[in-house]
Amino acid sequence: MPIRTDLIEQILSAELRMFQSVPAIGANRCLEHPEAFKQHREAQFSIFSKETLESYLDDIKTAQENGQNLMTYKYARMDNLIPKTNHSTLVETVAEIMVDWQIQMLLNRFRTSLESSSSSRSA
C-alpha cells in the first residue's frame, strides 16, 4: 500500500503530464515553470487524507484509461469554455466549504511549523 508521499508524487506526475498537453489559447506562463505547478498542487494535496489521495489517483487513472484529460476539463471550465456538468446548488456550497477547509488546514500547518521552528531555537 503506497504511502502519502508516493501517492502525491504519482498524482503530481500524472497531473503535470495532463497539464502540459492542455491546448492553450495564447501563451501559458505556467507551462514554462512546471516545478511551480507541482509546488502549488503539492501544497493542496499535502492536507488530503491518504484515502482521498487514493481516490483521486484512481479517478486520474480511470480518466487516462478513457482518454480523458482532467486538466483540459478543469481549465476549460474555469474559462467558461464548456458548460457546467452539474447544476446542483450544493456544488458551489461544497466548493466554498472546501476552500475554507483548505485555508484553515494550511494556516494550522503553517502555525505548527512556526511553533516547531520557535521551540527548536529556544532549546
N, C-alpha and C positions, 0 to 999 in steps of 0.2 A: 504494500500500500504506500503510495507516494507521500512524502512529507509536504508541508505547505509550500516551502521554498521551491521544491521541484514542480509542484502544480502551478505556481505563479510563473516560473520560468517557461513552462510549456505553453501557458496561456499567452504570455508576452511574445513568444516566438511566433505562435500562430496568428495573433492579432497583428503583429508587425508585418508579416507576410501579406495578410489581407489588406492592411492599411497601404502598403507600398503598391498594391495593384488596384487601388481605387482610382477610377477615371477622374482626373482633375479638370476642373473648369478654371483655367488660368493657372498661375504659379501657386504652388503649395509649399510654403516655407517649412512646414513641419516635416515634409519628406526629406529635406536637406539635413535634418537633425533627428535621426531615428533613435538615438540614445535619449534624447529629451522626451520623445513619445513614450519610450519604455519607462522612464522615470515617473512620468505623470500617471501612467496606467498602474505601475507597481505601487505607487502611493495609495491608489484607490483599493487595489487588491489586498494590500497589507492588513487591512482591517476586516477582511472577509473570513468567515469560518472555513475550516477545511471542507466541510460538506458543501458550502456554497461554491467554493473554488472547483470542487469535483463536478458539481452540477453544471457550472458554466463551461468547464472544459469538455464535458460530454456534449453540451449544446454546440460548441465550436466544431467538434469532430463530426457531429450529425450534419451541421451546415456544410462542412467541407465535403462529406460523402455525397451530399445532394447538389454540389456545385454552387453553393451559395456563399457570398462574401458578406459577413455580418457588418464589416466596416463600411461597405458600399451602402448598405441599408441605413446604417447609423447616420452617415454624413448626408445622404440623400434626404433623409427625414429631417435632419437638423436644418437643411437649406430649403425645406418645403418643396423639394423636387418630386416627392412621392406623397400620396395621401396617408393619413393615419390608417392603421390597420385595426385599431381598436378605439371605439368612440365612447367607452365607458368613462364616466366622470371619476371613477376610482383610480384610473391610471395616473391622472395628474396628482391626485391626493397621495397616492403611494410614492410617486416620484418626489414630491415635496418632502415627505417623511424620510425617504432615503437620503436626500441631500442633507437634511438636518441631522440625521443619524451619522452620516459620514463626517460632517463638520465636527460634531461632538466627539466622535471616536478619534479623529485626528488631533483635536485640541487636548483630549485626555492623553493621547500618546505623546504629544509634544510636552505636556506638563510633566508626565512621568519621566521623560527623557531629561528635562531640565532639573528635576528633583534628583535624579541619579547623578547627573553631572555635578550638581551642587554638593551632594553628600560625599562624592569621591574627592572633591577638592578640600573639604574640611577634615577628611580622615587622615 
